[in-house]
Amino acid sequence: ETQEEEARQNFEKHRQKAIEKIHEQVRKDCEKDVDEFSPEIWKSLINCESPEEFYEKLSERERAGVDRWKEKRSALLQDRVRKEIEAEMECDDSLARVSTPFIRLRVKTSKPNRPLGDTDNTGYLNACEDAILTIHRVSEEQLSFLTEGSVVRFQNLAVRSTKFE
């Protein structure tokens, strides 16, 4: 579980850096595209040396138009940037996290308890009554019979004496 958490965190850091990089590139392109359809007064405001002074010299009606465009422009930019980032992320396979699905089950033995150190007829110690079973790439069929309280016989399991390495 710790390894999975570390892998997830590393992936998220990598993904966030990639998104920020994409965002910078896409934002500039989208600003150019959106500004092509902007009102002339906005273009004049952006291209002047002192936008604040230019804005102050505008009439109330022109200021209202600039303010409306500023709000509309902001919404258009956010929408366009979001769509462009999503499209870039779909194309970039390194931004898709691939993980192996698994389930963990607490299982119990069906043999009766034996004293600690006693062996069964196979020569193995029977000191533990329960264990954690991890199944990777579990199928729907396996999930259907692995329900609480069901009795299942497993063969050819790999057993580890330590918990989660």
C-alpha positions as CSV (number, residue, x, y, z in Angstrom):
1,E,0.0,0.0,0.0
2,T,2.9,2.4,0.8
3,Q,4.5,1.7,-2.6
4,E,1.2,2.3,-4.3
5,E,0.7,5.6,-2.5
6,E,4.3,6.7,-3.4
7,A,3.7,5.8,-7.0
8,R,0.4,7.7,-7.0
9,Q,2.1,10.8,-5.5
10,N,5.0,10.7,-8.0
11,F,2.5,10.3,-10.8
12,E,0.5,13.3,-9.6
13,K,3.6,15.5,-9.3
14,H,4.6,14.6,-12.9
15,R,1.1,15.1,-14.1
16,Q,0.7,18.5,-12.4
17,K,4.0,19.7,-13.9
18,A,3.0,18.5,-17.4
19,I,-0.4,20.3,-17.0
20,E,1.3,23.5,-16.0
21,K,3.6,23.4,-18.9
22,I,0.7,22.6,-21.3
23,H,-1.3,25.4,-19.7
24,E,1.4,28.0,-20.4
25,Q,1.6,27.1,-24.0
26,V,-2.1,26.7,-24.6
27,R,-3.0,30.0,-22.8
28,K,-0.9,32.1,-25.1
29,D,-2.4,30.5,-28.2
30,C,-6.0,30.8,-26.9
31,E,-5.4,34.5,-26.0
32,K,-4.4,35.2,-29.5
33,D,-7.4,33.4,-30.9
34,V,-9.9,35.1,-28.6
35,D,-8.4,38.5,-29.1
36,E,-8.9,38.2,-32.9
37,F,-12.6,38.5,-32.3
38,S,-12.4,41.3,-29.6
39,P,-14.0,44.7,-30.0
40,E,-11.8,47.5,-31.5
41,I,-11.8,49.4,-28.2
42,W,-10.3,46.4,-26.5
43,K,-7.5,46.1,-29.1
44,S,-6.7,49.8,-28.7
45,L,-6.6,49.3,-24.9
46,I,-4.3,46.4,-25.1
47,N,-1.9,48.0,-27.6
48,C,-1.5,51.3,-25.9
49,E,1.4,52.2,-23.7
50,S,-0.7,53.0,-20.6
51,P,-3.9,50.9,-20.5
52,E,-5.0,52.5,-17.2
53,E,-4.8,56.0,-18.6
54,F,-6.6,54.9,-21.8
55,Y,-9.4,53.3,-19.7
56,E,-9.8,56.4,-17.6
57,K,-10.3,58.5,-20.7
58,L,-13.1,56.3,-22.0
59,S,-16.8,57.3,-21.6
60,E,-19.1,55.3,-19.3
61,R,-20.6,53.4,-22.1
62,E,-17.2,52.5,-23.5
63,R,-16.0,51.4,-20.1
64,A,-19.1,49.2,-19.7
65,G,-18.3,47.6,-23.0
66,V,-14.7,47.0,-22.1
67,D,-15.8,45.5,-18.7
68,R,-18.3,43.2,-20.4
69,W,-15.7,42.0,-22.9
70,K,-13.2,41.5,-20.1
71,E,-15.6,39.2,-18.3
72,K,-16.7,37.4,-21.6
73,R,-13.0,37.1,-22.6
74,S,-12.1,35.5,-19.2
75,A,-14.9,33.0,-19.6
76,L,-14.0,32.2,-23.2
77,L,-10.3,31.8,-22.2
78,Q,-11.1,29.4,-19.3
79,D,-13.3,27.3,-21.5
80,R,-10.9,27.1,-24.4
81,V,-7.8,26.5,-22.2
82,R,-9.7,23.7,-20.3
83,K,-10.7,22.0,-23.6
84,E,-7.2,22.3,-25.1
85,I,-5.6,20.9,-21.9
86,E,-8.0,17.9,-21.9
87,A,-7.3,17.3,-25.6
88,E,-3.5,17.4,-25.0
89,M,-3.9,15.0,-22.0
90,E,-5.8,12.5,-24.0
91,C,-3.1,12.5,-26.7
92,D,-0.2,12.2,-24.2
93,D,0.1,8.6,-23.0
94,S,2.5,9.5,-20.2
95,L,-0.3,11.4,-18.4
96,A,-2.4,8.3,-18.1
97,R,-1.7,6.3,-15.1
98,V,-1.6,2.5,-15.6
99,S,-2.2,0.4,-12.6
100,T,-2.9,-3.2,-11.9
101,P,-6.3,-3.7,-10.3
102,F,-6.3,-6.0,-7.3
103,I,-8.4,-6.9,-4.2
104,R,-7.2,-7.9,-0.8
105,L,-9.2,-10.4,1.2
106,R,-8.9,-11.6,4.8
107,V,-9.0,-15.4,4.6
108,K,-9.2,-18.1,7.3
109,T,-8.2,-21.7,7.3
110,S,-10.9,-24.3,7.5
111,K,-8.6,-26.7,9.5
112,P,-9.2,-27.0,13.2
113,N,-6.7,-25.2,15.5
114,R,-3.6,-27.1,16.4
115,P,-1.1,-26.3,19.1
116,L,1.6,-23.8,18.1
117,G,4.5,-25.7,16.5
118,D,2.4,-28.8,15.7
119,T,2.5,-29.9,12.1
120,D,-0.2,-31.3,9.9
121,N,0.1,-34.3,7.7
122,T,2.0,-32.3,5.1
123,G,4.7,-31.4,7.5
124,Y,3.9,-27.6,7.5
125,L,3.3,-25.6,10.6
126,N,-0.2,-24.7,11.3
127,A,0.4,-21.7,13.5
128,C,-1.8,-19.1,11.8
129,E,-5.6,-19.2,11.4
130,D,-6.0,-16.2,9.0
131,A,-4.1,-14.3,6.4
132,I,-4.4,-11.6,3.8
133,L,-4.9,-12.8,0.2
134,T,-4.1,-10.4,-2.7
135,I,-5.5,-11.2,-6.1
136,H,-4.2,-9.2,-9.0
137,R,-6.3,-8.7,-12.2
138,V,-9.4,-10.2,-10.6
139,S,-12.1,-11.2,-13.0
140,E,-15.8,-10.8,-12.7
141,E,-16.2,-14.6,-12.3
142,Q,-13.7,-14.6,-9.4
143,L,-15.5,-11.7,-7.7
144,S,-18.8,-13.5,-8.0
145,F,-17.7,-16.4,-5.8
146,L,-15.5,-14.4,-3.4
147,T,-18.2,-13.2,-1.2
148,E,-18.3,-12.9,2.6
149,G,-18.8,-16.2,4.2
150,S,-18.1,-18.3,1.2
151,V,-15.9,-21.4,1.4
152,V,-13.3,-21.6,-1.4
153,R,-10.4,-23.9,-1.9
154,F,-7.2,-22.3,-3.3
155,Q,-4.4,-24.2,-4.9
156,N,-0.9,-23.1,-6.1
157,L,-0.7,-20.0,-4.0
158,A,2.5,-18.1,-3.4
159,V,2.9,-17.5,0.3
160,R,5.0,-14.9,2.0
161,S,5.9,-15.0,5.7
162,T,6.0,-11.1,5.9
163,K,3.3,-8.6,5.4
164,F,3.5,-6.4,2.3
165,E,7.1,-5.8,1.2
